[in-house]
């Protein structure tokens, strides 16, 4: 997620502790209207356009832009800061939990448990570790497929979260997001202009929405993590094109994976697709190593970069690019401390897979 200075400060897109809200733009949200100081961004039947003054360089990219027909997601007013007011769903006591979700860890500002940048973060290929990792990844894939059947016009993301929660615990697994640095729900649901970490709520999904559902499960000591952006009803051509390009970008990143390959080639391949299709790539959110720990090295940058490091047999990591309409990839954080929205209300789409590096290639295990 967003970090100061170096690539090592970037944190994982699947779910990481919240960013500062100090740099968020000034919005006043109203039904059917979105206003910004000294500029007018307006919505008629979900259509977003903007006029900005010459002095406002930070939103000048919006001038004469047209991102399509959809509803813009803004924080509910009056603002409530944090998520302590949102109840967490119970998990049966007999289900094993990751260290950060144990009773002794509750209330900590950061998760507990191992998470280093050493070469020890490798899965022993052919071992029981690999088999357990694959089972967790397979369950995550099954949960995401199930979640996709629930994405319908009029349904709420909170209802989807409840169903996903029940599905996971019925399979004797723990929903990894629940309680991670205080995150209050069992999955992330990011709608339209929300890039990542959307908190499921009671807003009904609308015809024309796009929604990313991000699933992580903890099963038999290992995490499985995957996500996909779903179309809700009749999505306009611009929205469909964005989701299609994101799928293509993920495939391009996966295609360059293999033992001895440079980690930077993933971001370079993804960025090339975004350039070709006319989108920007969020550099505020990264992929991450995964296994017994939710987030660990190697960190996977999705934008063009020259960072060192190579893929090794036994590396397992997520690739999860966020492509954004237009040429402003920056995000700001809602008062809840988690939900990341594009600065200019452009739509974002994301797709995620877990990739395991083997002795002879790479395998998508979700």
N, C-alpha and C positions, 0 to 999 in steps of 0.2 A: 504494500500500500504506500501511499505518499510518504516520502521521507526526505530529510534535509541532506543535500550534498551529494553523496555517492550512491552508486548502484547498490551497495551493501545495505543501505538504509531502506531500500524498497521492500515492501511487504507484500504478502501473497494476496491475490485477488479472491480466492475462495472465501476467506474470512479472516480478518486480522483486526487488532484493536483499533478503535476509532481515531480519525484524524481530528486535528484542531478545526474549529468552526470559525476561527478568527478572520479568515480571508474570504468568507463566503460573500457573494454579491448581495445587494440589497433588493429583495423582492417583497412585494405586497400581494398576497394571493387572494383572489376572489373568484367566485363561481363564474366561469365563462370569460374571465379576464385575468391577464397576468400583466402587472405593471412593473417597470424598473425606473429608477430615478433618472430624469432627464432623457428618457427614451420611451418609446411606446412599443411594447410587444403585445400583440393582440391575437385573440383566438376566436374565430367564428366557426362553429361546428367542428372545432378541433384543428382548424387550419392555423399554422403559426407563421407569422411574418414579423419583420421588425424595421423600425426607423431609429437611427441613432445619430447624435450630434457628432460633428467632426472632432470634438475634443475627447470623445470617449473611445480611445483606441482599444480598450479591453473588450469592447463589444462591436467594434467596427466590422468584424468578420460577418456580422449578421446582416449588414446592409444589403438589401435586394436579395437576400437568401430566401429560399423556399425549401422547407424540409418535408413537406407533405401534410397529410390530414390525420391528426391524432390529438388526443388530450394530453396536456402537459401536467405532470405530477409535481405538486408543490407541498410543502409542509402544511399540515392542518393548523388552522388558527383557532384559538390562541395557542402560541407555541408552547410545547412542553419539552423541556430539555432533559436529555437522557432517556433511559428505558426502564428505570426502576418501577414505573407504574404499570408496566405490562406484565401480566402473570405468565409464568412458565408452566408448560404442561408437565404433568408428573410422568416419571419413568419407573416401572416396577423395580423394586430394590434388588431383585435377583439378577438384573441385567448388568454386566460389567461396564464400568464407565472409564473414560479416559481420565488421566490424573487431574486435569483442570476441573472436572465435573464432580469430583468426590466431595463429600460434606466438608472435609478438612480444608479444601481449596476454595470454598465459596467465599465470596467477598474480596478475593484477591484482585488487584487491578490488572494483573497479567497472568496468563496461563502458566501452570507449573508443568514440569516434565522435561525430558531431554529434548534438545533441539540445537544441534551444533552445526558448524560448517566444515567438519572434518570428513576425511574419506571413510570414516566408520559408518557414514550414512548410506551404506550400500546394502542391498538385499542379497543374501547368499542364494545364488541361483541353484535350483534343484533341491532346495531345503524345504522344511516345513514352513519357514518364514515366507518363501515365495508362494506356497500353496495357500496360506492364510491371507496373504496380500491379495491374491487373485480372487479369493472368495469375497473379500470385502468389496473389491472393485466390481465384481459381478452383481452383488446385491445393490450397490449404488446405481448401476445401470438399470436394474429391474425397477428400483424405486422411481428413477427418472422416467422410465417408460410409463409407469403407473401414473405419475404426476401429470404426464402429458395428456392422459385421457380425461383429466379433471379440468383442463384449461378450456373453458367455455364462456361465451357471452353471458353475463349475469351472475356467474359464480364469483366468490371472493377468494382472495389469496389466503385469508385466514382459514377459510374452510379447506382449502388445498393443504395448508400447513397441518391442520388437524388430521386429515386423512393420511398424509405422508408420515406424520408422527406415529399414528396407530399402525401403519404398515411396517415401519421400521421396528418398533418394539415387538410387534407380533412375530417378527423374524429374529428375535432375541438379540437385537443390535441396539446401539445407542445413537441418536441423531447428533452427530458431532457438533453442529453449530450451537446447540442448546447449552447456554451457560458459558460459552467461550468468551472470556473477557466481559461477561454479562449479557451477551447477545440473548434475546428473550424467546426466540422461536427455533423451530426445528429444521428450517430451510430458509433460503433467501429467495425473494421474488422481486425482480427488478423490472419495472414497467416503463416503456417508452423512453423518456429522457433520463431515467435512473440507470446509471452505469453498472453498479454492483451494490451488494449488501442491503437491498431493499427489504424492509421488515414487513412480513405478511400482515394485512389489515382487513378492515371490513369494506373497502371500496370494491364495488362490483366491477369485474372486468368488462370493458366496453368493446363493441364491434369496432375493429380497426386497431386495437392495442397490439403491441408485441410485449412478451413477458419472458424474461430469463428465469428459469427455475434452477437453483444451484443446490445440489444434494450432496451431503457427505454423511457417511455412516461409519460407526466404530464397531467392528465385529471381530471377536476372537483376538483382540489386541492390535488390530490394524485398521487404518482408515481407508475408505474408498470414496472418491471425489469425482463428480462429473456434473456438467450443466449443459443446458441447451436453451436457445431462444425460440419460443413457440409463437405462432400466429393465432390471434384471437379473431374469429369471424372473418370478415372481408377486409383484409389489410391492403392499403394502397400500394401502388407499384414501387414507390420509393422505399417503403418499409420492407417489402418483400426483397427488393434488391439488396438492401443493407444486410438482412439476415443471410441471404445467399452468399454475399461476399465474405461474411464472417465465417461461414462454413468452409468456403474455399481457402480462406487464410489459415484456418486451423489445419486443414489437410496439407497445405504447403509447408507449414511448420513441422508437422509430423514426418513429411517425406524426406526431410534432411537429417533425421535422427539416425544414429547408429554409433557403435563403439569407435572411439577416437575422433568423432566429429566435433567441431567446435560448438560450444553452447550458443555463441553469438549467431550462428547460422540460422537458428530458429527465428529470432526476431527479424533478421534480415529478410528471410523468406516471407514472413507475415507482412512486413512493411511493403515489400514489393507488390504483393497482391492489393494492399490498401491503396497504394499509389496508382496502380493500374485501374482500380475501380472508382477512384475519386473520393476516398475516405481518409480520415486521420486515425491514428492508433493511440490509445491511452498509454502513456508511459508511467502513470501513477500506480498501476497495479501489475503485479507480476505473477507468473506461475511459480511453483515451489516443489521441492522434494516432499515426498509423502511416504508413510509407512506406519511404523509404530507411533510416530509423531505426526501431528496434523500438518505442520509447516516446518520445513527444514531445508538445508541446502540440497541440491543446487537451486539457486534462484533463476527463474527463466524470464528474461526480458523479451517483451513482444514487439518492441520497436527496434529500429536499426541501431546497432551498437557495435563497439569494438572491445567488449569485455573479454577477459581471458577465461580459460577453463574448457575442458573437453568432457564429453560423455563417456562414462565407463560402464562396463558390464556390471549389472546390479543397481545402477541408478534407476530410481523410479521417481518420476516427476509429473506435474500437471502442465499442460499447455492450455491457456485459456484467454485468448486475445479478446479485447474489447475494441470493436471498430465503431467509429462515431461519424455521423454525417458532418460534412463540411471540413474546415481546416483548423478548428479550435478544439483540441483534445482535452482541455482542462476540465476538472471537476471541482465541485464544492460540496460541503457536507451539511445535511439538514440538522436542525437542532437536536434530533435524536442521537446524534453522534456517530451514526452508522451509514445512513442512506447517502450515497454519492450520486449527485446529479450533474449532468453537463452544465457548464456555466451559461450556455446560450439556449438551453432547452431543446437542442438537437437530439435526435434519437440515438441510442447506442444499442448494439447487439453483442452478445458474447456466446461462445461455445467452448466447452472444456472436455478434454480427455486425459486420462492417466496413461503415460507411456513408460514401458519397462525396457531398458536397454539390455540386450542379451549379448552373448559372445559373438553372434553373427549378424545382428541387426537390431531392430526395434519393433516392439509389439504394443499395440493399443489394447489395454486390458479392461477398459470400460466400454 
